[in-house]
Amino acid sequence: MPITLATALYSIAWVFLVRSINRRQAGTPSVFTVILALGLAAHAFGLYRQMVLPDGYHFAFFKISSVFCWTTNFLILLSSLRKPLHNLFLITLPISVAALLSSLYTEAQTAPVYLKLDAKTASHILLSILAYSTMIVATVQTLVLAFQNYQLRHRHPTGIVRLLPPLQTMEKLLFELLWVGEILLTLVIITGAFQIESVREQHLHHKIVFTVLAWLIYAILLWGRHFLGWRGNSAIRWSLSGFVSLALAYLGSKFVLEMILGVG
């Protein structure tokens, strides 16, 4: 089964990455890249079989979480071809394995709700996936930056810290990701406004509030970086706060509606 194969390949790729880090290898092993690419292919095929069904599209909570993981890993893989981001897989691959297993073993426990998509709705969903996934990459980058900043402040620049790029380079990469994510999130809000028919009936109250709040937090962070030179712990706190709000906007509200209230 593709999901099982993807889980195995991600696990093997993670082991290869850990081994290369333990051996103090700064680059990405070619074997790791090949295994990861195969894992992404199996993951994509598995998602297609799970979500694209004759009656429509099945956007269950654990399946859409798996979609975010796939997109996140794909974006990191593309970016790591020209930027030092491959160490982010240390965090994203275990999360992806958990998401895959959850989507597999909860498949029969949720009542399927099928959606028919037109062009406008499909474009909004695609932008949403790209925006959330970009911000997930930025958040993982933030966590790595926080770890690096802590180690340097306490004068423990050992182990994996020595393999990471300089702190300024890591911060630059973070804000590049945040700018891309904020632009995508802006497009999500604009296209989403045209999808609203009834806020109450579509259960959009929390999603709207937390999405706009996330957009404002990221906007303030980018403004503070540009005009006030925010960096270090200030940038880390604002970035993590923005992602918490963004996670509550979609995954949080969807979890409550689907898993607790039983609303599709």
N, C-alpha and C positions, 0 to 999 in steps of 0.2 A: 504494500500500500504506500502511495507517495508520501503521506504524512509521516509514517513510521520511518521511511527511508530518509526523509529530510531531517528528522530528529536524530537519527544515527550519524548522518553526515555533519550536522552542526556540532554534535558532541565530539566527533573525531577532529574536526577543524579547530575546535576550542583547545583540545589536548595538544595539537601541533603548535598552536600559538603560544600556549603556556611553556612548552618545551623550548621554543625559539627564544622566548624572553628569559628563561632560566639560563640559556646558553649565551645571553648577552648579544643576541642578534638584533640589530637596529632595524633592518628591513623586513619586508613581508615575504615569508617563504613561498616559493612558487607552488609547492605541494598544497600549502594552506589555501592559496587562492583558487586552485583547481577544485579542491574538495568543497570549498565554500560555494563556488559557482554551481557545482552539481547539486548542493543542498538547496540553493535558491531555486534552481530549476524544478526539483522535486517538490519544494514548498509551493511554488506557483501552480504546478499541475494539481497538487492536492487541494489548494484553495479553489481552483476552478471547479473541481469535481464536487466540493462541498457547497459552494455558493451559487453556481450557475446551474439551475435546475429547470425542467420543463415548465413548471408553474410560475417561474420568475426567479428573482434573486433573493437569497436567504442571508440577511445581514444580522445574524445572531451575535450576542455580546462577545463570546469567545472567538468566533470566526473573524469578526472585524478587528479584534485585538491581534489576531494572527496576521491579518492584512497589514496592520501598522508595523508589526515586527518585520515582515518581509520587506516592506518598502524602506524601513529604516536600515536594514542590513544592505539592501541594494544601493541605497544612497551612500552609505559609508564605503562600500566596496568601490563604487565609481570615484568617490572623492579621494580614497586612499591611493589611487593610481598616480595622483599628482601632489597629494598632501599627506602629512604623517598622521593619519587617523586610524590606522589598523588596530591600535591598542584598544580602541573603543569596543571592539568585538569581545573583549574580555567580559564586558558587562552585557552586551546585547545578545550574544549567543545563548547564554543560560536562560535569559528571559524568553528568548524565542522558543527554546525547547519546552519551557513551561507552558507557553501559549499554545504550541502545537499539541502537546499532550492534553491540555484543557479542551481545545476545540475537538479533539478526537473522542475523548471519554465523556464529554457532556452532550454529544451530538444527539443522543436519543432521549435526553432528559428535558429538552425544551420544545415547546410546541412551535412548529415552523410557521413563520409569517413571511409570505412571499411578496416581493415588490416588483412592479412593472416600471421600468425607467424610460423616460423620454430624454431627449438630448440635453435639455436644461438641467434636469435633475442629475443626470449622469455626469455632466461637467462640474456641478457643485460637489458631488461626492468625490470625484477625482481630485479636485482642488483641496477638499477637506483632508483626504488621505495624504496628499503631498505636504500640506501645511503641518498637520499633526506629526507626520514622520520627520519632517525637517526639524521641528521643535524638539522631538525626542532625541535626535542626533545632537542638537545643541545642548540639551539637558545632560546627556551622557558626557559630552565634552565639558560641561560645567562641573560635573562630579569629578572627572579626571583633573580638571584645573584646580578644584578645591583640595584634592588630595596632594597635588604637586605643590600648591601654595602652602599647605600645612607642613609638608615635609621640609620645604626650604626655610620656612619661618622658624622651625624647631631644629634646623641644621642637621637634618637627616637625609641628605640627598643621595640615597643609596638605592640599590636594586633597580626597580622599574623606572624610578625617577630619572636615572641617568640615561635611560633610553628614550625619554620623552624629549620633544623639542624644547627650546627655551620658553620661559614663562610668557614673554611678550608675543612669541609666535603662537602659542596656545590661545592667548587672549584674542589675537587678531583673527584666528580661525573661528573662535566662538562668535565674535560679532559679525563675521561674514555670514555665518549660519543664521544668526538672529535676524539680520536684514532680509535674507531670502525668506525666512519663515514669516516675518511680519508682512512682507509684501503678499505672500500667498494667503495669509490669514485675512488680510484686507479684502482680497478677492473672494474669499470664502464668505465673509460677512455681506459683501455686495450681492453675490449670486444667491446667497441664502435668503436675503430679503424678498426676492422674487418667488421663493418657494413657500412663503407663509400664506396660509389661507385662514387658519384659526389657531391662534397661539394656545388657547385652552385645549381644543380638541387634538392638536398635534403634540401636546405636552412639551412646549418649547420654552416655558418660563425660565427654568434653571439653565438651559442650554444657552439662551440668548444672554442672560445676565453674566454668566461666567465666561462666555466667549468674548463679550465686550470688555469685561474686566481684564481678561488675559491680554487682549489687544492693547488696552491702556497701560498695563504694567510693562509690557515689552516696549511700547512707544516711549514711556518715561525713561526706561533703561537706555534705549538708543539715544534719546535726547541728552541724558546725563553723560553718556560716553562722549558724544560729539561736542557738547558745550562745556562740560565740567570735568571731562577726563576721568570719569568713573572707571575703576578697575578693581582687581583683587576681590576682597570680601563683599564690597558693595555690589559689584557686578554679579557675583555668585548668588547673593541673597535675592536680588531682583529677578534673575533668570529662573531660579528655582520656584519663586513665588508665582511667576507667570505660568510656568508649566503646571503647577498644582491647580491653578484656576482653569487652565485649558483641559487638564485631565478630568476635572469635575464637570466641565461643560459637556463633554461628550461621553466618555467612558463612565463617569460617575452617575450622570443622569440616566444613561442607558442601563447601567447595572441595576439601579433602583427600580426603573420601570419594568425591565424584563425579568430580572431574577427575584425581586422582592414582591412587586405589585402584579407581575404576570401580564404586563401590557406590552404588546409587540411593537 
